[in-house]
Amino acid sequence: MRREGFELSVSPPRVMYKTENGEKLEPVEEVTIEVNEEHVGLVMEALSHRRGEVVDMGPVPGNVGRTRMSLTCPSRGLVGYRSVFSTDTRGSGFMHRAFLKYSKYKGPLGNVRKGVLVSVGRGLITAHALTSLEARGTLFVSPGMETYDGMIVGENSRDADLDVNPVRTKELTNIRAPGKDENVRLSPPRLMTLEEAIGYVASDEFIEVTPKVIRLRKRYLDANRRKMMRNKPKD
């Protein structure tokens, strides 16, 4: 597959931890949020998975139907949350973050992101293949784009990653002519900015940046290698 002349791989951000007296510490931020009342539940649920703790909550003076929340949350829990927050509040929310202190490590995060659809095919993506994949989640690609083994082509509707073949073509018969893919209607793909991609990728994923496109991929492109690493005991 032909690649663009310039390509940069970006790994997800990592939080700087500290160790004092044998105890693991992590950076914690103070978060102030203002949202419409109907969005409070979604915001609180999302932040609970990210180890956020509400310190204070109440109405915004002079703004009927608006709620202000003060929280503390580990910095690692806030990575990638801004785009989620914008979606959950339909762009009407306000959020301010500021470093507060280093505090005792709060444990693993909850489900902050769904699994992804990972390509196990190489070549041009077909509308025929995407028609069946669209029901499984949100697509990041469109017909005619190039893909390769290990490239992330969408977000799964479930928590686990799923290997898919986005280059699968339609079998032709004597009563079915080629070219019918032109009639397939697909939802527009979700295209990410670099900032959104940095906040989205997991620890086992990379971002590929070229002058023309931003792609997401797994650290290990081979499906068998990924399976082996998933089953490897954690330290």
C-alpha positions in Angstrom: 0.0 0.0 0.0 1.3 3.4 -0.9 2.0 5.7 2.1 2.4 9.5 2.1 6.0 10.8 2.0 5.9 12.3 5.5 4.5 10.3 8.5 4.7 10.9 12.2 3.6 8.4 14.9 2.3 9.8 18.1 1.8 7.7 21.3 -0.9 8.5 23.9 0.1 10.9 26.7 1.4 9.5 30.0 0.9 10.9 33.5 4.0 11.5 35.6 3.7 9.6 38.9 5.7 10.2 42.1 6.7 7.8 44.9 7.0 9.1 48.4 7.7 6.9 51.4 7.0 3.9 49.2 3.5 5.2 48.2 2.5 5.8 44.6 1.2 9.4 44.0 -0.5 10.8 41.0 -1.5 14.4 39.9 -5.0 15.4 40.8 -6.8 18.4 39.2 -9.6 20.7 40.4 -12.4 20.8 37.9 -15.2 23.4 37.7 -18.1 22.5 35.4 -21.3 24.4 34.5 -24.0 22.5 32.5 -27.7 22.5 31.9 -29.6 20.5 34.4 -30.6 17.8 31.9 -26.9 17.0 31.3 -25.8 16.6 35.0 -26.5 12.9 35.1 -24.4 12.1 32.0 -21.5 14.3 33.2 -21.5 12.7 36.7 -21.6 9.2 35.3 -18.7 9.8 32.9 -16.6 11.4 35.6 -17.3 8.6 38.1 -15.7 6.2 35.7 -12.7 8.6 35.6 -12.4 8.6 39.4 -13.8 12.1 39.7 -15.2 13.1 43.2 -17.8 15.8 43.6 -16.8 18.4 46.2 -19.7 20.8 45.8 -22.7 21.2 43.5 -25.5 23.8 43.2 -27.4 26.2 40.9 -25.6 28.9 39.0 -26.7 32.3 40.3 -28.6 34.2 37.7 -28.8 31.3 35.3 -32.1 29.3 35.7 -31.6 25.7 34.7 -27.8 25.7 35.0 -25.8 23.7 37.6 -22.3 24.3 38.7 -20.1 21.4 40.0 -16.7 21.4 41.7 -14.8 18.1 41.5 -11.4 16.6 42.0 -10.2 14.1 39.4 -6.9 12.4 38.5 -5.2 14.0 35.5 -5.2 10.6 33.7 -8.9 10.4 34.1 -9.4 13.7 32.2 -7.3 12.7 29.2 -9.7 12.7 26.2 -12.6 13.9 28.3 -13.1 17.3 26.8 -14.5 16.0 23.5 -16.8 13.6 25.4 -17.9 16.5 27.6 -18.7 18.6 24.5 -20.7 15.7 23.1 -22.6 14.9 26.3 -23.6 18.6 26.8 -24.2 19.3 23.1 -21.6 22.1 23.2 -23.5 24.0 25.9 -21.2 23.0 28.9 -18.3 24.9 30.4 -15.3 23.2 32.0 -12.2 24.6 33.7 -9.3 22.5 34.9 -6.3 23.4 37.2 -3.6 21.3 38.9 -4.4 20.8 42.6 -1.9 18.4 44.1 -0.3 15.0 44.1 -2.4 12.5 45.9 -2.5 8.8 46.6 -3.1 6.7 43.4 -6.8 6.1 43.1 -6.8 2.8 41.2 -7.7 1.8 37.7 -10.3 3.8 35.7 -13.7 2.4 34.8 -15.0 2.1 31.2 -14.0 5.5 29.8 -14.1 4.3 26.2 -15.6 1.5 24.1 -13.5 -1.0 22.1 -12.4 -0.4 18.6 -12.9 -2.1 15.2 -9.5 -3.2 14.0 -8.8 -4.0 10.3 -7.5 -7.5 9.4 -7.6 -6.6 5.7 -5.2 -4.7 3.4 -6.2 -2.6 0.5 -9.1 -0.3 -0.5 -12.1 -0.1 1.9 -15.4 -1.1 0.2 -18.9 0.3 0.8 -20.1 -3.3 0.8 -17.9 -4.1 3.9 -18.8 -0.9 5.7 -22.5 -1.6 5.3 -22.3 -4.5 7.7 -19.8 -2.8 10.0 -21.9 0.3 10.4 -24.3 -1.6 12.6 -21.4 -2.6 15.0 -20.4 1.0 15.9 -19.1 4.3 14.7 -16.9 4.3 11.6 -13.8 6.4 11.2 -13.3 5.6 7.5 -15.2 5.8 4.2 -15.2 3.7 1.0 -12.1 4.2 -1.2 -9.7 4.9 1.7 -6.7 2.6 2.1 -6.4 0.3 5.1 -3.9 -2.2 6.5 -3.7 -4.9 9.2 -3.9 -3.3 12.6 -5.5 0.0 11.5 -8.4 1.2 13.6 -11.4 1.8 11.3 -14.1 2.5 13.9 -15.3 2.4 17.5 -17.1 -0.8 18.6 -20.5 -0.5 20.3 -19.2 -3.0 22.9 -16.3 -2.7 25.3 -14.0 -5.2 23.6 -12.0 -4.7 20.4 -13.2 -6.5 17.3 -11.2 -7.6 14.3 -13.0 -6.8 11.0 -12.4 -7.0 7.3 -13.2 -3.6 5.7 -11.9 -4.6 2.3 -14.4 -7.4 1.8 -16.1 -7.3 -1.6 -19.4 -8.5 -2.8 -19.6 -11.9 -4.5 -20.8 -11.5 -8.1 -23.4 -13.8 -9.8 -24.9 -13.9 -13.2 -27.8 -11.8 -12.0 -25.9 -9.3 -9.9 -23.7 -6.8 -11.6 -20.7 -4.9 -10.1 -20.9 -1.2 -9.3 -23.9 -1.5 -7.0 -21.8 -0.1 -4.1 -22.5 3.3 -5.6 -26.1 3.0 -4.3 -25.0 2.2 -0.7 -25.8 5.1 1.7 -23.5 5.3 4.8 -23.4 7.7 7.7 -20.6 10.2 7.5 -17.5 8.9 9.2 -16.2 10.4 12.5 -13.0 12.3 11.6 -10.8 13.4 14.4 -8.4 16.3 14.8 -5.0 15.5 16.2 -6.1 16.9 19.6 -9.1 14.6 19.7 -7.1 11.6 18.6 -4.5 12.1 21.3 -7.3 12.1 23.9 -8.9 9.1 22.3 -6.2 6.5 21.8 -5.5 3.8 24.5 -2.1 2.8 25.8 -1.8 0.0 23.2 -2.5 2.3 20.2 -0.7 4.9 18.1 -1.7 7.9 16.0 -0.3 8.2 12.5 -0.1 11.8 11.2 0.5 12.6 7.6 -0.1 15.8 5.6 -3.4 14.4 4.2 -4.9 12.2 7.0 -4.8 11.2 10.6 -5.1 7.4 11.2 -5.3 5.4 14.4 -3.6 2.0 14.7 -2.8 -0.7 17.2 0.7 -0.9 18.6 1.0 -4.5 17.3 -0.4 -4.7 13.8 -0.5 -8.5 13.7 -3.8 -9.9 15.2 -2.1 -13.0 16.7 0.5 -10.7 18.4 -2.2 -8.6 19.8 -4.0 -11.6 21.2 -0.8 -12.9 22.7 -0.1 -9.5 24.4 -3.7 -9.4 25.7 -3.3 -12.8 27.4 0.2 -11.9 28.8 0.1 -11.6 32.6 0.2 -8.1 33.8 3.0 -7.1 36.2 
